[in-house]
């Protein structure tokens, strides 16, 4: 009987690990978004409608022209924004930035560019995002005048997470049809299209969308892990260690 | 009136009706006239009506001042949920003088237009011009009943 105890112990620990994993893998949830756009500006400031919550994440989707560079991105809570993906094709510059484990309070994000230009910024707040190692995959894509396009293909490696994309257009694209199963977010002047999708399993996607009037297009995409949903490899190593110790 | 004439009038009526649906109607506005200004100028406020689908604040710069690189201003928008007792920041943008052609539209020296998230209906909104060096500038804040495309 005692011979089987190590095996039982391993099974018990495995069950505990699986149960624990399910409890700690909180799903990501959308909290709020806001948008600002100006066609001739050197700095653009966008405030969140409500105070942001400590521990959440902010994603910034940026669109400007390719002839300018991003001089700074700051907010009133002092966060540092990290670039996940940028694309400067088709005379446009789109970018996807994020900051995780934020401080709470009233918050305004200010983007400064190197010269007067068109600047569009969408700020999104999410709860449940991993506070480190959050970026999983990213990609970009662009094309000449057309009525459809995508953001580049990604194959996610985390199940619980979120995929976010933004498409910039060279002109007014008219009515836009987003990717099936995704949620459209704030649009300021119709020349950019942000969307996201909360995931519970890995997938391959490019966030393909269509629009009514042919325009040049430039998109970026990235996915982020939920808290506790980051790569599971370390946990498996720990389990193997326990199992090894349990063997006679 | 002949049948074909009646048909033509009917088509015209239908065309005009369709036009009225796609034209943007300004359903709320507040302005500061374009005069020589310096300092922080606060507009009056306007209540955000129900049914707003687009909002923007527009700077109105004198053409003779537009290409003066010594000039600049911030255009800020604020909203109030309590009838003007307290104000919360919504969005803002900085304009800096100098010749400018919008690469997307080709517009030369366009007035800056600030688009921002639509505040909840019933909120008061206002804009602020922060002008460090004297210049001829004004502004308008508009709420539209259609999505605005720039």
Interface residues (C-beta under 8 A of the other chain):
Chain A: X33 X34 X35 X36 X37 X38 X39 X40 X41 X42 X43 X44 X45 X46 X47 X49 X65 X67 X91 X106 X108 X116 X117 X118 X119 X170 X171 X172 X186 X187 X188 X189 X190 X191
Chain B: X74 X76 X88 X89 X90 X91 X92 X93 X94 X95 X96 X98 X100 X102 X103 X104 X105 X107 X110 X111 X112 X113 X114 X115 X116 X117 X119 X147 X148 X149 X150
